[in-house]
Amino acid sequence: MFPTYPFRAFIRPAIGLLGSLLILEAGLRTKLPNRLLPQPSPYYSEAVLLRDKTLSAFKKNVGEPEVVVIGSSVAYTNVNAEILGKGLGKRAFCLGLPALAPGSVLQYWQNHWKAMVPEVKTVILVLRANDVLTSYDPKDDSKLMGSRIERGWTDPSEVSIVDRPGVPSLRIRDYYGALSKSISASRKPLVGTSFWNTDFGNQLQDGKMSSGEAESIRANPRYKSDALPVLATKTNWLKIVRDLKGQVNGRFLVVYSPDFGGAWPSSADAEQWGAEICRSLNTVGIETVAPLLNDRTFNSTVTNYEDIAHLHQDAAAQFTEALVQELKRTQ
Amino acid sequence: MRLPFRAQNLWLVLLSYGFYAFWDWRFCSLMLVATVLGYLPALKIEENLDTNPKLAKNWLKGSVVACLLILGVFKYFDFFIDSFGSVLASAGMTTGLKTLGIILPAGISFYLFHTISYVADVYRKHVPAAKDFTEVALFLAFFPQLVAGPIARSSSLLPQCQKPRVVTEEMVHRGLFLILIGLFRKVVIADTCGAMADNVFSNPAGQNSWQLLLGAIWYALQIYSDFAGYSDMARGSAQLFGFNLTLNFNHPYVAQNMSDFWTRWHISLSSWLKDYLYIPLGGNRKGKARTYVNLMTTMLLGGLWHGASWNFVLWGFIHGIALVVYQGYKSLNIRTPEGAVTRVINTALVLVVVGLAWIPFRCHSWSQTASYFGGLFSGNWGTDFYVLPTVALVGMLSLVDLPQLLGKSETTALTWKQAPRLAYIFVLISLIVLSGDLRGSAFIYFQF
């Protein structure tokens, strides 16, 4: 005779594991985790965690933000929140994150930023031309939401890496990995540079594009003015921005940030694109501002840019001053 | 349905080969060759040991040399060609020799060491040669210990392959608890420390002394938790199948001296090196000088076992020197006061040596190692002494190691009363879930 395998010995540990997960799930649905634990996993990138710390310090030292700037990297490089705040006489803070497609911006606002800035009165979304061409598939949201949604650009390999099975509504799923990421991110002030280089949530650029780099930028054939209506209607950017506006309690407006002039077939194309994007947004009731869009000298000056879309900090200051003037004018 | 134990063996062999094939099915044949190199010579050794000892010894030599040749080709060929080329190049000569770009099969160092220990044990009459090929195949390929040990000894594991195994409720609970502990070590501590250590080691030139010191501490925590975690999970998994694998780690970072450290760290490798290298070299039986030479030789080869890199040799060299110094100090018979303070100082000294030795072990090149040590001893300490993550991670480690140390058993928590036991398990599960890395990360010792 051969000994009987004690399968029943697994019953108690299995019940224990299930019980632990249920208790954990219930616990994560209370308010306690918000106070005790770091942000759940969709927002656990180091940039987010570090900026959450910057925001906490801002709230402590300055107060709750009244104006916030959201969007991808152009938001935190091109709009200087300190200058914006001073110009408007309000407390302004920048919340942009690297490489966010418009759909990811929406997800971030819904699931993270909105709760972080409860007293905000004005939300400014910074868009650039490329944002309207992003092939952002809304059905990827659920996959990206469960992971690093800051990788929401168009690389499908990222989706496969971050995809994981599970019930989307589980809080455990959201908090999975939050603790270790938080611990490893907290070494950043010690090892390496802090991602945000201002107290206002900006990462201002001190590098300037060289003339060689500028020459290497070729005019994007998709940026021809007659291509916009075709290309932009293939993506869902307009619906996403409209949905975003619906999530905001207060003033919502879009700031169009111009790309370096060398990226365009002609200055006229650049201006027409900006104008067309603003017009499209206006038709669905969204307020827009396009500072310096028609300033051909500004947009074609190589040293104003750090690369194709990101401004040098001096140019960002100039761009922000122009934005302040526009906002004051339209208030 | 319950299988007879021989059928269980066959089933486990198939599962283990399937497990290995997930990594690369082509190298299953290499494992099969290693099995034949153990099975056949062992039978021949046993057959001739009393009647024709010379022939038996030749079978032993043949098997060991064949194993070392395989190891040499797959693990060290490119390394020695590279090193040879570099030496000649520094003398202004070119060789025209080319490396083969050979893939290193996962766990090759582990299963070939199994083969060597098996034929050597048969030769020493420590175990009888197995008549059933499946038993040897299972001894070599048993999946929990296949790719990263513990390095099983034939006298311990082979008999378990040769008779029906009994799995009790206690073994199941113990096995599952060991898996939980191992998962905690890997996911909560090792992966977190790894993310932090990687940041420092990737650019040592850009860090100040304090940052480099923390980087070394984080790596020390990572490699211990990573490897001990794997060993716990391997031993726990084996228990579920009725096998007892040897203990591989016994709280090495509380060792009192370097000799003590090597009775606690990677125990299965250190005892293997002791039995099959250090003692055959003469051990401590041939005078002080020879003992020191044997220690150095063992540690240098132990370093090289980890991988084809001079950095591993340097790691072995540091440990060899430390052991020689300790043995020299011990031979002076100097009386030292006993007590808690002495124990703390002893442990601190061991940690300094072990921690410094981890630096070349983790670095990829001499230049990176030199840069790391240069920065560490530059005296530029910076002004920010941010230690919270380190304190948090040491606290996490204590959560597992402290009860084990105090209870003198790795599963001591299972003997606690129900409420604290359940609370403890709940905390471990919670921390694993909250710390889990989405993409997972490989175990460090898989590469060896």
Interface residues (C-beta under 8 A of the other chain):
Chain A: F2 P3 T4 Y5 P6 R8 A9 F10 R12 P13 G16 L17 S20 L21 I23 L24 L37 S41 S147 R148 I161 V162 R164 I172 Y175 Y176 G177 A178 L179 S180 K181 I183 S184 S186 R187 P189 L190 V191 G192
Chain B: R2 L3 P4 F5 P164 R165 V166 V167 T168 E169 V172 H173 L176 V187 V188 D191 T192 A195 M196 N199 V200 N203 G206 Q207 W210 Q211 L214 G215 D384 Y386 L388 P389 A392 L393 L422 I425 F426 I429 S430 L431 V433 L434 S435 G436 D437 L438 R439
